[in-house]
Amino acid sequence: MTELEYLELLCSNIRKIRKDKGIKQNELAFKIGIEPTNLRRIESAKSIPTFRTVCKIAAALDEDVTNLIPEGRPSY
């Protein structure tokens, strides 16, 4: 899997878990201290989140960070 595909899966996982839990983008963005537009860009893989941001998202979703990170490795 390419690095871009890996990023897209990470972002897709974030969006899916958020939706499954019934949390709105604005609500999650507020909880992690970023603008809703930034969260939209992360969820659409137009912005690369830092690991710190991924950890904040996981905590706000009450998930282990490993549940957000895709299995496998990106190829470089």
Secondary structure, DSSP 8 states (H G I E B T S, - for coil): -BHHHHHHHHHHHHHHHHHHTT--HHHHHHHHTS-HHHHHHHHTTSS---HHHHHHHHHHTT--GGGTS-SS--B-
